[in-house]
Amino acid sequence: MTDHNSSTDLTPRGGGDGRLPARFTDPGHAPHKLRRADVDPDANKRAERQVVLLFGVSILGTIGFLVAYALVRPGETIGSMRLSNLLLGLGLFLGMFGIGAAAVHWAKTLMNDHEVSQERHTLISSPETRAAAVQDLKDGAADSSIGRRGVLKGAMVSALALAPLSIAVPLIGEVGEDWDISKFGRTIWAKGVRLAQDPSGRPIRAAEVTIGSAFHVIPDNLEEFEHPLDEKAKAIVLMVRMDPRDLKEAPGREGWSYEGIVAYSKVCTHVGCPVALYEQQTHHLLCPCHQSTFDLADGAKVVFGPANRPLPQLPISVDDEGYLVAQSDFLEPVGPSYWERLK
C-alpha cells in the first residue's frame, strides 16, 4: 500500500530561468500486470498444489524430527552424536522452512497483488475508519481464498499444528527419567583419583608440570562409569603451575595446591562454556563464549565479564609414585547457577 498526497511541493533548484512548477499532478499507479495464476486456471491450481506441497514438506520434516528424536538417540561416540544432530537439525529445518516458504508462495501467487494507495490523514482514526480497517482485514481473509481451498487449508492447519511438537517434545521428553538434580553438585573426582591428560587419559606426574605450563585434565577412572562422556562434561579441569610466590591462597586452602600447581574446574560459572584460554603472564583464564575472566593466582576470582562466582578449585596432592591425585571432589557445585542455587 502506498501512502502519498495527490500533489507534491517542489523547491526551485535553478536551471534556465530558475523556475520550476510548485506542484505536479499525481501520476497514479503503473498499469497492473496480471500473473499467470490470475488468468490461467491451470496455473492457479498448480500454484495451489505447490503451496500444499510446501506445507507437506513441513509436516514430513516435523514427523522426521520426532522419529529421529525417539529412535536415533546420541550414544557415547562422536559418530552417533553427529548423526543425531544431523537428523534433528534437518527435520527442524524442513518443518520451519516448509511453513515459511508456503506462506510466501501463497501470498505471491494466489492472494490479491493489486497496489492500493490512500490519501494521508490524521493519526487518530475516526470510528468509521477503524470499522473500515476491520472490514479490510475481513476482506483480506476472504481474498486469501482459504475458505474455498479445503486441501490447502488442511495442509496449513496440519503443518502449523505439528510444528510446535519439534520444540515441545524434547522439552518434556525426559519426564519420568532422571530428575536427580543433586548430581550437578558432585563429580567423579574423589580422594586418590589421579589427574590424567585429556584426551589420552595418561596420568600426570608432578615432575612433568613445569612453571608456566597448562594441562587439560580428566579423572583417570573415567572409563569405569556407564556414561563417561556425561561424567567428563562435569569433571574437566584446567591445571597450571606457577611460581608459588605468585599464589594468593585463601585461608583454609593452603594445602589445596602442590608446589605452585593448582587445578580448577573448566566449566564456566556463567553459562557452562569450557574455559581454556590461559594467559601465562597474568595467570588469567578466559572463557571464549562471553569473555568472563578468572585470576588463577587468586582463587580463580572473576576479574571481568558476566560470571558471578569463582571457578571451583580441585584440591590436589601427590601420591607415593609421584602422580598428581585429587584430595576429594570439588567442595562446591561446578558450573553455572541453576534453580536450586542462586550463586
C-alpha atoms as a printed R data frame, in Angstrom:
    type eleno elety resid chain resno       x       y       z
1   ATOM     1    CA   MET     A     1   0.000   0.000   0.000
2   ATOM     2    CA   THR     A     2   1.409   3.410  -0.958
3   ATOM     3    CA   ASP     A     3   0.676   6.472   1.201
4   ATOM     4    CA   HIS     A     4   1.033   9.797  -0.608
5   ATOM     5    CA   ASN     A     5  -0.544  13.189  -1.385
6   ATOM     6    CA   SER     A     6  -2.169  13.828  -4.706
7   ATOM     7    CA   SER     A     7   0.442  16.506  -5.432
8   ATOM     8    CA   THR     A     8   3.855  17.393  -4.079
9   ATOM     9    CA   ASP     A     9   5.738  20.647  -3.489
10  ATOM    10    CA   LEU     A    10   8.953  21.206  -5.460
11  ATOM    11    CA   THR     A    11  11.687  23.598  -4.393
12  ATOM    12    CA   PRO     A    12  13.178  25.689  -7.250
13  ATOM    13    CA   ARG     A    13  16.683  24.409  -7.940
14  ATOM    14    CA   GLY     A    14  17.832  26.677 -10.757
15  ATOM    15    CA   GLY     A    15  18.405  25.838 -14.396
16  ATOM    16    CA   GLY     A    16  17.142  28.003 -17.221
17  ATOM    17    CA   ASP     A    17  15.396  30.881 -15.536
18  ATOM    18    CA   GLY     A    18  15.490  29.065 -12.189
19  ATOM    19    CA   ARG     A    19  11.799  28.370 -12.185
20  ATOM    20    CA   LEU     A    20  10.097  25.018 -11.658
21  ATOM    21    CA   PRO     A    21   6.414  24.348 -11.172
22  ATOM    22    CA   ALA     A    22   5.482  24.436  -7.490
23  ATOM    23    CA   ARG     A    23   3.301  21.321  -7.720
24  ATOM    24    CA   PHE     A    24   2.793  18.383 -10.050
25  ATOM    25    CA   THR     A    25  -0.062  16.006 -10.627
26  ATOM    26    CA   ASP     A    26  -0.025  12.573  -9.048
27  ATOM    27    CA   PRO     A    27   0.842  10.173 -11.893
28  ATOM    28    CA   GLY     A    28  -1.021   7.326 -10.175
29  ATOM    29    CA   HIS     A    29  -0.078   3.668 -10.255
30  ATOM    30    CA   ALA     A    30   1.563   1.869 -13.109
31  ATOM    31    CA   PRO     A    31  -0.752  -0.407 -15.042
32  ATOM    32    CA   HIS     A    32  -1.375  -3.605 -13.126
33  ATOM    33    CA   LYS     A    33   0.154  -6.721 -14.662
34  ATOM    34    CA   LEU     A    34  -1.811  -9.878 -14.211
35  ATOM    35    CA   ARG     A    35   0.020 -13.031 -13.131
36  ATOM    36    CA   ARG     A    36  -0.408 -16.335 -14.886
37  ATOM    37    CA   ALA     A    37  -2.366 -17.630 -11.899
38  ATOM    38    CA   ASP     A    38  -4.797 -14.718 -12.346
39  ATOM    39    CA   VAL     A    39  -5.697 -15.588 -15.940
40  ATOM    40    CA   ASP     A    40  -4.929 -19.292 -16.255
41  ATOM    41    CA   PRO     A    41  -7.000 -21.655 -14.071
42  ATOM    42    CA   ASP     A    42  -4.438 -24.414 -14.587
43  ATOM    43    CA   ALA     A    43  -1.637 -22.146 -13.350
44  ATOM    44    CA   ASN     A    44  -3.767 -21.142 -10.369
45  ATOM    45    CA   LYS     A    45  -4.393 -24.786  -9.484
46  ATOM    46    CA   ARG     A    46  -0.715 -25.592  -9.953
47  ATOM    47    CA   ALA     A    47   0.267 -22.782  -7.580
48  ATOM    48    CA   GLU     A    48  -2.181 -24.111  -5.007
49  ATOM    49    CA   ARG     A    49  -0.663 -27.591  -5.295
50  ATOM    50    CA   GLN     A    50   2.800 -26.103  -4.818
51  ATOM    51    CA   VAL     A    51   1.683 -24.408  -1.608
52  ATOM    52    CA   VAL     A    52   0.151 -27.661  -0.392
53  ATOM    53    CA   LEU     A    53   3.404 -29.455  -1.263
54  ATOM    54    CA   LEU     A    54   5.426 -26.972   0.805
55  ATOM    55    CA   PHE     A    55   3.123 -27.464   3.774
56  ATOM    56    CA   GLY     A    56   3.567 -31.192   3.222
57  ATOM    57    CA   VAL     A    57   7.342 -30.747   3.387
58  ATOM    58    CA   SER     A    58   6.853 -29.044   6.750
59  ATOM    59    CA   ILE     A    59   4.658 -31.901   8.001
60  ATOM    60    CA   LEU     A    60   7.169 -34.546   6.911
61  ATOM    61    CA   GLY     A    61  10.045 -32.531   8.432
62  ATOM    62    CA   THR     A    62   8.321 -32.335  11.806
63  ATOM    63    CA   ILE     A    63   7.430 -36.037  11.742
64  ATOM    64    CA   GLY     A    64  11.027 -36.827  10.777
65  ATOM    65    CA   PHE     A    65  12.280 -34.747  13.703
66  ATOM    66    CA   LEU     A    66  10.059 -36.649  16.135
67  ATOM    67    CA   VAL     A    67  11.138 -40.029  14.720
68  ATOM    68    CA   ALA     A    68  14.817 -39.065  14.918
69  ATOM    69    CA   TYR     A    69  14.349 -37.818  18.478
70  ATOM    70    CA   ALA     A    70  12.700 -41.081  19.519
71  ATOM    71    CA   LEU     A    71  14.854 -43.601  17.647
72  ATOM    72    CA   VAL     A    72  18.237 -42.038  16.864
73  ATOM    73    CA   ARG     A    73  19.460 -41.058  20.311
74  ATOM    74    CA   PRO     A    74  23.058 -39.896  20.681
75  ATOM    75    CA   GLY     A    75  25.301 -42.577  22.085
76  ATOM    76    CA   GLU     A    76  28.778 -42.467  23.526
77  ATOM    77    CA   THR     A    77  30.548 -41.990  20.187
78  ATOM    78    CA   ILE     A    78  31.131 -38.838  18.161
79  ATOM    79    CA   GLY     A    79  29.573 -40.501  15.106
80  ATOM    80    CA   SER     A    80  26.276 -41.216  16.851
81  ATOM    81    CA   MET     A    81  26.096 -37.650  18.159
82  ATOM    82    CA   ARG     A    82  26.736 -36.253  14.698
83  ATOM    83    CA   LEU     A    83  24.055 -38.464  13.146
84  ATOM    84    CA   SER     A    84  21.515 -37.493  15.798
85  ATOM    85    CA   ASN     A    85  22.270 -33.788  15.454
86  ATOM    86    CA   LEU     A    86  22.143 -34.021  11.642
87  ATOM    87    CA   LEU     A    87  18.737 -35.693  11.580
88  ATOM    88    CA   LEU     A    88  17.272 -33.408  14.259
89  ATOM    89    CA   GLY     A    89  18.595 -30.302  12.528
90  ATOM    90    CA   LEU     A    90  17.358 -31.426   9.112
91  ATOM    91    CA   GLY     A    91  13.899 -32.231  10.466
92  ATOM    92    CA   LEU     A    92  13.637 -28.910  12.305
93  ATOM    93    CA   PHE     A    93  14.812 -27.007   9.211
94  ATOM    94    CA   LEU     A    94  12.276 -28.659   6.908
95  ATOM    95    CA   GLY     A    95   9.489 -28.171   9.449
96  ATOM    96    CA   MET     A    96  10.086 -24.428   9.758
97  ATOM    97    CA   PHE     A    97  11.171 -23.799   6.146
98  ATOM    98    CA   GLY     A    98   8.103 -25.502   4.691
99  ATOM    99    CA   ILE     A    99   5.718 -23.227   6.592
100 ATOM   100    CA   GLY     A   100   7.630 -20.064   5.708
101 ATOM   101    CA   ALA     A   101   8.042 -20.931   2.035
102 ATOM   102    CA   ALA     A   102   4.397 -21.955   1.731
103 ATOM   103    CA   ALA     A   103   3.217 -18.666   3.242
104 ATOM   104    CA   VAL     A   104   5.404 -16.623   0.898
105 ATOM   105    CA   HIS     A   105   4.416 -18.597  -2.211
106 ATOM   106    CA   TRP     A   106   0.736 -18.377  -1.263
107 ATOM   107    CA   ALA     A   107   0.945 -14.602  -0.943
108 ATOM   108    CA   LYS     A   108   2.932 -14.211  -4.169
109 ATOM   109    CA   THR     A   109   0.803 -16.392  -6.414
110 ATOM   110    CA   LEU     A   110  -2.722 -16.719  -5.005
111 ATOM   111    CA   MET     A   111  -3.533 -13.616  -2.999
112 ATOM   112    CA   ASN     A   112  -4.533 -10.251  -4.467
113 ATOM   113    CA   ASP     A   113  -1.480  -8.226  -5.563
114 ATOM   114    CA   HIS     A   114  -3.187  -5.016  -6.667
115 ATOM   115    CA   GLU     A   115  -1.364  -1.896  -5.481
116 ATOM   116    CA   VAL     A   116  -3.577   0.327  -3.352
117 ATOM   117    CA   SER     A   117  -2.987   3.885  -2.151
118 ATOM   118    CA   GLN     A   118  -4.838   6.242   0.123
119 ATOM   119    CA   GLU     A   119  -4.629   9.870   0.989
120 ATOM   120    CA   ARG     A   120  -2.743  10.882   4.100
121 ATOM   121    CA   HIS     A   121  -4.859  11.600   7.121
122 ATOM   122    CA   THR     A   122  -4.509  12.396  10.800
123 ATOM   123    CA   LEU     A   123  -3.057   9.686  13.033
124 ATOM   124    CA   ILE     A   124  -6.217   9.458  15.136
125 ATOM   125    CA   SER     A   125  -8.681   7.467  13.095
126 ATOM   126    CA   SER     A   126 -12.398   8.007  13.231
127 ATOM   127    CA   PRO     A   127 -14.731   5.178  14.247
128 ATOM   128    CA   GLU     A   128 -15.732   4.875  10.614
129 ATOM   129    CA   THR     A   129 -12.079   4.441   9.571
130 ATOM   130    CA   ARG     A   130 -11.469   1.816  12.239
131 ATOM   131    CA   ALA     A   131 -14.556  -0.049  11.125
132 ATOM   132    CA   ALA     A   132 -13.280   0.139   7.554
133 ATOM   133    CA   ALA     A   133  -9.930  -1.270   8.690
134 ATOM   134    CA   VAL     A   134 -11.666  -4.219  10.320
135 ATOM   135    CA   GLN     A   135 -13.622  -4.761   7.135
136 ATOM   136    CA   ASP     A   136 -10.359  -4.644   5.148
137 ATOM   137    CA   LEU     A   137  -8.980  -7.426   7.344
138 ATOM   138    CA   LYS     A   138 -12.090  -9.476   6.721
139 ATOM   139    CA   ASP     A   139 -11.805  -8.795   3.007
140 ATOM   140    CA   GLY     A   140  -8.159  -9.867   3.122
141 ATOM   141    CA   ALA     A   141  -9.090 -13.137   4.791
142 ATOM   142    CA   ALA     A   142 -11.737 -13.686   2.163
143 ATOM   143    CA   ASP     A   143  -9.263 -12.755  -0.583
144 ATOM   144    CA   SER     A   144  -6.846 -15.457   0.610
145 ATOM   145    CA   SER     A   145  -9.466 -17.937  -0.631
146 ATOM   146    CA   ILE     A   146  -8.722 -20.262   2.260
147 ATOM   147    CA   GLY     A   147 -12.395 -20.989   2.730
148 ATOM   148    CA   ARG     A   148 -12.657 -22.310  -0.828
149 ATOM   149    CA   ARG     A   149  -9.400 -24.282  -0.800
150 ATOM   150    CA   GLY     A   150 -10.030 -27.200   1.525
151 ATOM   151    CA   VAL     A   151  -6.864 -29.140   0.735
152 ATOM   152    CA   LEU     A   152  -4.692 -26.059   1.186
153 ATOM   153    CA   LYS     A   153  -6.424 -25.198   4.454
154 ATOM   154    CA   GLY     A   154  -5.944 -28.727   5.748
155 ATOM   155    CA   ALA     A   155  -2.258 -28.722   4.824
156 ATOM   156    CA   MET     A   156  -1.687 -25.371   6.529
157 ATOM   157    CA   VAL     A   157  -3.529 -26.357   9.710
158 ATOM   158    CA   SER     A   158  -1.676 -29.682   9.875
159 ATOM   159    CA   ALA     A   159   1.735 -28.057   9.401
160 ATOM   160    CA   LEU     A   160   1.071 -25.371  11.990
161 ATOM   161    CA   ALA     A   161  -0.322 -27.897  14.465
162 ATOM   162    CA   LEU     A   162   2.636 -30.270  14.138
163 ATOM   163    CA   ALA     A   163   5.447 -27.702  14.042
164 ATOM   164    CA   PRO     A   164   5.419 -26.873  17.802
165 ATOM   165    CA   LEU     A   165   5.991 -30.556  18.599
166 ATOM   166    CA   SER     A   166   9.610 -30.275  17.448
167 ATOM   167    CA   ILE     A   167  10.145 -27.896  20.350
168 ATOM   168    CA   ALA     A   168   7.718 -29.303  22.915
169 ATOM   169    CA   VAL     A   169   8.679 -32.984  22.684
170 ATOM   170    CA   PRO     A   170  12.377 -32.508  23.558
171 ATOM   171    CA   LEU     A   171  11.367 -30.280  26.458
172 ATOM   172    CA   ILE     A   172   9.088 -32.876  28.019
173 ATOM   173    CA   GLY     A   173  10.830 -35.976  26.632
174 ATOM   174    CA   GLU     A   174  12.856 -36.579  29.763
175 ATOM   175    CA   VAL     A   175   9.857 -36.648  32.104
176 ATOM   176    CA   GLY     A   176   9.941 -39.793  34.176
177 ATOM   177    CA   GLU     A   177  13.658 -40.368  33.647
178 ATOM   178    CA   ASP     A   178  16.437 -38.817  35.704
179 ATOM   179    CA   TRP     A   179  15.410 -35.795  37.765
180 ATOM   180    CA   ASP     A   180  18.171 -36.122  40.343
181 ATOM   181    CA   ILE     A   181  19.421 -32.528  40.250
182 ATOM   182    CA   SER     A   182  21.761 -33.206  43.155
183 ATOM   183    CA   LYS     A   183  24.134 -34.831  40.659
184 ATOM   184    CA   PHE     A   184  25.032 -31.353  39.438
185 ATOM   185    CA   GLY     A   185  26.601 -30.769  42.836
186 ATOM   186    CA   ARG     A   186  29.091 -33.613  42.530
187 ATOM   187    CA   THR     A   187  31.541 -35.143  40.049
188 ATOM   188    CA   ILE     A   188  33.501 -38.405  39.886
189 ATOM   189    CA   TRP     A   189  36.591 -36.799  41.424
190 ATOM   190    CA   ALA     A   190  37.393 -38.485  44.740
191 ATOM   191    CA   LYS     A   191  40.286 -38.998  47.096
192 ATOM   192    CA   GLY     A   192  43.172 -40.716  45.347
193 ATOM   193    CA   VAL     A   193  41.849 -40.370  41.782
194 ATOM   194    CA   ARG     A   194  44.781 -39.498  39.551
195 ATOM   195    CA   LEU     A   195  44.835 -36.480  37.288
196 ATOM   196    CA   ALA     A   196  45.167 -37.600  33.656
197 ATOM   197    CA   GLN     A   197  45.751 -35.758  30.413
198 ATOM   198    CA   ASP     A   198  42.756 -35.076  28.196
199 ATOM   199    CA   PRO     A   199  42.089 -36.885  25.885
200 ATOM   200    CA   SER     A   200  44.782 -39.555  26.196
201 ATOM   201    CA   GLY     A   201  43.952 -40.471  29.808
202 ATOM   202    CA   ARG     A   202  47.636 -40.741  30.753
203 ATOM   203    CA   PRO     A   203  48.250 -39.985  34.453
204 ATOM   204    CA   ILE     A   204  50.384 -36.910  35.133
205 ATOM   205    CA   ARG     A   205  53.438 -36.838  37.373
206 ATOM   206    CA   ALA     A   206  54.112 -33.615  39.269
207 ATOM   207    CA   ALA     A   207  57.656 -33.567  37.867
208 ATOM   208    CA   GLU     A   208  56.247 -33.219  34.328
209 ATOM   209    CA   VAL     A   209  54.467 -29.963  35.116
210 ATOM   210    CA   THR     A   210  56.862 -27.071  34.575
211 ATOM   211    CA   ILE     A   211  56.274 -23.474  35.644
212 ATOM   212    CA   GLY     A   212  54.096 -21.704  33.102
213 ATOM   213    CA   SER     A   213  52.635 -24.896  31.622
214 ATOM   214    CA   ALA     A   214  48.926 -25.724  31.426
215 ATOM   215    CA   PHE     A   215  47.272 -29.144  31.225
216 ATOM   216    CA   HIS     A   216  43.737 -30.117  30.253
217 ATOM   217    CA   VAL     A   217  42.837 -32.743  32.829
218 ATOM   218    CA   ILE     A   218  40.285 -35.539  33.303
219 ATOM   219    CA   PRO     A   219  39.967 -38.249  36.014
220 ATOM   220    CA   ASP     A   220  41.919 -41.374  35.105
221 ATOM   221    CA   ASN     A   221  38.971 -43.559  36.199
222 ATOM   222    CA   LEU     A   222  36.599 -42.080  33.600
223 ATOM   223    CA   GLU     A   223  36.080 -45.324  31.669
224 ATOM   224    CA   GLU     A   224  34.812 -47.098  34.770
225 ATOM   225    CA   PHE     A   225  31.480 -45.281  34.550
226 ATOM   226    CA   GLU     A   226  28.433 -46.143  32.453
227 ATOM   227    CA   HIS     A   227  28.229 -42.739  30.783
228 ATOM   228    CA   PRO     A   228  31.821 -41.476  30.616
229 ATOM   229    CA   LEU     A   229  31.074 -38.514  28.356
230 ATOM   230    CA   ASP     A   230  28.415 -37.222  30.744
231 ATOM   231    CA   GLU     A   231  30.809 -37.561  33.676
232 ATOM   232    CA   LYS     A   232  33.636 -35.948  31.751
233 ATOM   233    CA   ALA     A   233  31.490 -32.894  30.975
234 ATOM   234    CA   LYS     A   234  31.283 -32.126  34.706
235 ATOM   235    CA   ALA     A   235  34.782 -33.224  35.732
236 ATOM   236    CA   ILE     A   236  37.002 -31.409  33.198
237 ATOM   237    CA   VAL     A   237  39.796 -29.443  34.859
238 ATOM   238    CA   LEU     A   238  42.499 -26.985  33.838
239 ATOM   239    CA   MET     A   239  45.744 -27.399  35.764
240 ATOM   240    CA   VAL     A   240  48.604 -24.879  35.686
241 ATOM   241    CA   ARG     A   241  51.864 -24.405  37.500
242 ATOM   242    CA   MET     A   242  53.134 -21.012  38.551
243 ATOM   243    CA   ASP     A   243  55.732 -19.656  40.926
244 ATOM   244    CA   PRO     A   244  54.386 -20.454  44.425
245 ATOM   245    CA   ARG     A   245  55.199 -16.870  45.401
246 ATOM   246    CA   ASP     A   246  52.543 -15.665  42.935
247 ATOM   247    CA   LEU     A   247  49.769 -17.673  44.593
248 ATOM   248    CA   LYS     A   248  47.266 -15.939  46.852
249 ATOM   249    CA   GLU     A   249  45.725 -18.833  48.744
250 ATOM   250    CA   ALA     A   250  42.583 -18.215  50.761
251 ATOM   251    CA   PRO     A   251  42.547 -19.279  54.417
252 ATOM   252    CA   GLY     A   252  41.810 -22.977  54.648
253 ATOM   253    CA   ARG     A   253  43.049 -23.672  51.129
254 ATOM   254    CA   GLU     A   254  46.788 -23.577  51.770
255 ATOM   255    CA   GLY     A   255  47.049 -27.337  51.237
256 ATOM   256    CA   TRP     A   256  44.938 -27.494  48.067
257 ATOM   257    CA   SER     A   257  47.882 -26.895  45.705
258 ATOM   258    CA   TYR     A   258  51.230 -28.619  45.263
259 ATOM   259    CA   GLU     A   259  54.409 -26.540  44.768
260 ATOM   260    CA   GLY     A   260  52.559 -23.937  42.681
261 ATOM   261    CA   ILE     A   261  50.352 -26.450  40.832
262 ATOM   262    CA   VAL     A   262  46.658 -25.560  41.018
263 ATOM   263    CA   ALA     A   263  43.632 -27.190  39.399
264 ATOM   264    CA   TYR     A   264  40.280 -25.542  38.679
265 ATOM   265    CA   SER     A   265  37.061 -26.612  37.015
266 ATOM   266    CA   LYS     A   266  36.921 -25.729  33.311
267 ATOM   267    CA   VAL     A   267  33.129 -25.280  33.412
268 ATOM   268    CA   CYS     A   268  32.402 -21.539  33.386
269 ATOM   269    CA   THR     A   269  30.217 -20.332  36.236
270 ATOM   270    CA   HIS     A   270  28.282 -18.105  33.835
271 ATOM   271    CA   VAL     A   271  26.507 -20.489  31.418
272 ATOM   272    CA   GLY     A   272  28.785 -23.528  31.446
273 ATOM   273    CA   CYS     A   273  31.115 -22.971  28.479
274 ATOM   274    CA   PRO     A   274  34.577 -24.598  28.746
275 ATOM   275    CA   VAL     A   275  37.137 -22.019  29.858
276 ATOM   276    CA   ALA     A   276  40.525 -22.954  28.439
277 ATOM   277    CA   LEU     A   277  42.363 -19.825  27.220
278 ATOM   278    CA   TYR     A   278  45.212 -19.382  29.692
279 ATOM   279    CA   GLU     A   279  47.449 -16.300  29.688
280 ATOM   280    CA   GLN     A   280  50.760 -17.226  31.294
281 ATOM   281    CA   GLN     A   281  51.992 -13.754  32.248
282 ATOM   282    CA   THR     A   282  48.829 -12.582  34.021
283 ATOM   283    CA   HIS     A   283  47.627 -16.041  35.172
284 ATOM   284    CA   HIS     A   284  44.228 -15.142  33.740
285 ATOM   285    CA   LEU     A   285  41.867 -17.746  32.322
286 ATOM   286    CA   LEU     A   286  39.386 -16.548  29.677
287 ATOM   287    CA   CYS     A   287  36.008 -18.014  28.730
288 ATOM   288    CA   PRO     A   288  35.658 -17.688  24.920
289 ATOM   289    CA   CYS     A   289  31.857 -17.528  24.983
290 ATOM   290    CA   HIS     A   290  31.213 -14.294  26.916
291 ATOM   291    CA   GLN     A   291  34.726 -13.205  27.958
292 ATOM   292    CA   SER     A   292  34.443 -13.950  31.660
293 ATOM   293    CA   THR     A   293  37.993 -13.812  33.020
294 ATOM   294    CA   PHE     A   294  39.291 -15.596  36.117
295 ATOM   295    CA   ASP     A   295  42.531 -14.999  38.032
296 ATOM   296    CA   LEU     A   296  44.049 -18.422  38.769
297 ATOM   297    CA   ALA     A   297  46.688 -16.854  41.025
298 ATOM   298    CA   ASP     A   298  43.950 -15.532  43.296
299 ATOM   299    CA   GLY     A   299  41.474 -18.376  43.778
300 ATOM   300    CA   ALA     A   300  40.111 -18.109  40.200
301 ATOM   301    CA   LYS     A   301  38.176 -14.993  41.194
302 ATOM   302    CA   VAL     A   302  36.246 -13.192  38.480
303 ATOM   303    CA   VAL     A   303  38.122 -10.124  37.237
304 ATOM   304    CA   PHE     A   304  35.979  -9.399  34.171
305 ATOM   305    CA   GLY     A   305  32.766 -10.478  32.492
306 ATOM   306    CA   PRO     A   306  29.293 -11.712  33.454
307 ATOM   307    CA   ALA     A   307  30.283 -14.691  35.645
308 ATOM   308    CA   ASN     A   308  29.496 -14.017  39.311
309 ATOM   309    CA   ARG     A   309  31.316 -16.921  41.002
310 ATOM   310    CA   PRO     A   310  34.952 -18.061  41.018
311 ATOM   311    CA   LEU     A   311  35.770 -21.359  39.362
312 ATOM   312    CA   PRO     A   312  35.636 -24.235  41.891
313 ATOM   313    CA   GLN     A   313  39.099 -25.451  42.897
314 ATOM   314    CA   LEU     A   314  40.006 -29.144  42.950
315 ATOM   315    CA   PRO     A   315  42.199 -29.928  45.981
316 ATOM   316    CA   ILE     A   316  45.243 -31.897  44.793
317 ATOM   317    CA   SER     A   317  48.307 -33.626  46.212
318 ATOM   318    CA   VAL     A   318  50.896 -36.221  45.122
319 ATOM   319    CA   ASP     A   319  50.778 -39.980  45.777
320 ATOM   320    CA   ASP     A   320  53.688 -42.253  46.667
321 ATOM   321    CA   GLU     A   321  54.587 -42.728  42.983
322 ATOM   322    CA   GLY     A   322  54.771 -39.008  42.258
323 ATOM   323    CA   TYR     A   323  51.440 -38.823  40.398
324 ATOM   324    CA   LEU     A   324  49.109 -35.897  40.979
325 ATOM   325    CA   VAL     A   325  45.896 -37.033  42.666
326 ATOM   326    CA   ALA     A   326  42.709 -35.415  43.936
327 ATOM   327    CA   GLN     A   327  42.272 -34.989  47.674
328 ATOM   328    CA   SER     A   328  38.493 -35.078  47.260
329 ATOM   329    CA   ASP     A   329  35.743 -33.966  44.932
330 ATOM   330    CA   PHE     A   330  35.115 -30.246  44.400
331 ATOM   331    CA   LEU     A   331  33.752 -28.801  47.621
332 ATOM   332    CA   GLU     A   332  31.183 -26.710  45.743
333 ATOM   333    CA   PRO     A   333  28.976 -27.393  42.698
334 ATOM   334    CA   VAL     A   334  30.630 -26.876  39.323
335 ATOM   335    CA   GLY     A   335  29.138 -24.842  36.512
336 ATOM   336    CA   PRO     A   336  26.561 -22.060  36.388
337 ATOM   337    CA   SER     A   337  23.779 -21.294  38.823
338 ATOM   338    CA   TYR     A   338  20.550 -23.252  38.467
339 ATOM   339    CA   TRP     A   339  17.123 -23.345  40.098
340 ATOM   340    CA   GLU     A   340  18.329 -24.613  43.464
341 ATOM   341    CA   ARG     A   341  21.419 -22.430  43.707
342 ATOM   342    CA   LEU     A   342  21.326 -18.653  43.436
343 ATOM   343    CA   LYS     A   343  25.106 -18.228  43.420
